[in-house]
Amino acid sequence: MKWDRGDKLVAEKMDVDYTKLVFDTIESRDRSSVLYAMHLFDLIKQDKLTPEVRKLISYKAGERKVSSLGGLFESGETTLVPETDDMLSEEVLGKEVQEIMSLDVYQEVMKGYIDKVLVDETGDTETSKMEVAKAIGLMESHSPLAQKLEELLEDESPEVSKYAIESAARLKRREHVPGLIYKLPNPLTREDACTALEKYGEKIVGTLSDYLGDSDEDVGLRKEVASVLARIPTHDSADFLAWELAEDNEDMDPELIDALDRIRSGKPDIQVQEEIIKIKIFKEIKKYYQILIKFYDAKSKAKKVKMSEQLSENLVASLMNIFKLLGLIYSHEDIFRAYQNIRTATKDSVDYALELLDNILPKEIRDIVFPLIEDLPLEERVKRCRILLKAFPKM
């Protein structure tokens, strides 16, 4: 089991939003001409319709579907989508969309159309709802039509939800935050919702913390909220996560520890509450000791065989949590390096890790961590664990 921040590497090397927009643009061609036009407009607004991207999306993809919303985006005989893919007019496209969408009269027309789409129960409105959700995101955040996103966020279609989530992220209206949070448990909408909430930034950290600490909420949702807080690396985020960690909810602990580790790995200057983390380190080490002792004390051979199947996995997971916790209050870089050398598991690498930790950790921590790492026979390791457990502080 590796302790590696792949999320950090991806964020550093790839513009995920841009890549997603390009692929969504290509995909939208098969849905409707209006969705395609709005995606192109999006690229133009962001000054990202480069020659390379233009070439990529300009290949013929067969006849595009006609959209019911298309009429609303047409002015006379000029449409927003050029007749030929080889002559995409950025100036015409951008100007017409911007002008049309800013008109009060058009907002009124759109309101009537949106109301009609939302009450339609024929079951054949998915594309229309996708278009509406995308269009709202291209409007100003103060547009009254933005209120319609709440209903679109609740739509059962993952595709409609995806567009509604993206638009909510653009408008950043506070009333959409609960709807986005409740999209987190669904694997089909989780990443989009997480990204959208991240874009709200620190102004919603308090709201997120309310959901994180609400024991009446589903544990799965609270775990995802912890992940969102990790993407908003502030002192407040770290404090709320640490306070929740102090509640000793075993179901939540791995996600809370990982969230704090993500903050610390990205922002080493953020200080995590040391007293809370130290107590948790002692508890995690105690848990490691108890797993080992329970296995050693098992009398039945059959029971021991059954326990051994999970032993390695449990010990590795526990050790990784211990080192993530250590990295929250001591040098994250050095702790990470020590852990990687322990996992390499050669004599030289483990010796190097022990030397590194000897220089980093205070004696009270060092004395209880080293028995987890040193090359000892199982009997000797268990014996030392028993002795150390007797001296553990009451918590």
Secondary structure as GFF3:
##gff-version 3
##sequence-region A 1 395
A	DSSP	alpha_helix	6	13	.	.	.	ID=ss1
A	DSSP	alpha_helix	16	28	.	.	.	ID=ss2
A	DSSP	alpha_helix	33	45	.	.	.	ID=ss3
A	DSSP	alpha_helix	51	57	.	.	.	ID=ss4
A	DSSP	three_ten_helix	70	73	.	.	.	ID=ss5
A	DSSP	three_ten_helix	85	87	.	.	.	ID=ss6
A	DSSP	alpha_helix	90	102	.	.	.	ID=ss7
A	DSSP	alpha_helix	104	119	.	.	.	ID=ss8
A	DSSP	alpha_helix	126	137	.	.	.	ID=ss9
A	DSSP	three_ten_helix	144	148	.	.	.	ID=ss10
A	DSSP	alpha_helix	149	153	.	.	.	ID=ss11
A	DSSP	alpha_helix	158	171	.	.	.	ID=ss12
A	DSSP	three_ten_helix	174	176	.	.	.	ID=ss13
A	DSSP	alpha_helix	177	181	.	.	.	ID=ss14
A	DSSP	alpha_helix	190	200	.	.	.	ID=ss15
A	DSSP	three_ten_helix	201	204	.	.	.	ID=ss16
A	DSSP	alpha_helix	205	212	.	.	.	ID=ss17
A	DSSP	alpha_helix	219	230	.	.	.	ID=ss18
A	DSSP	alpha_helix	235	245	.	.	.	ID=ss19
A	DSSP	alpha_helix	253	266	.	.	.	ID=ss20
A	DSSP	alpha_helix	274	297	.	.	.	ID=ss21
A	DSSP	alpha_helix	301	329	.	.	.	ID=ss22
A	DSSP	alpha_helix	332	344	.	.	.	ID=ss23
A	DSSP	alpha_helix	347	360	.	.	.	ID=ss24
A	DSSP	alpha_helix	363	373	.	.	.	ID=ss25
A	DSSP	alpha_helix	378	390	.	.	.	ID=ss26
###
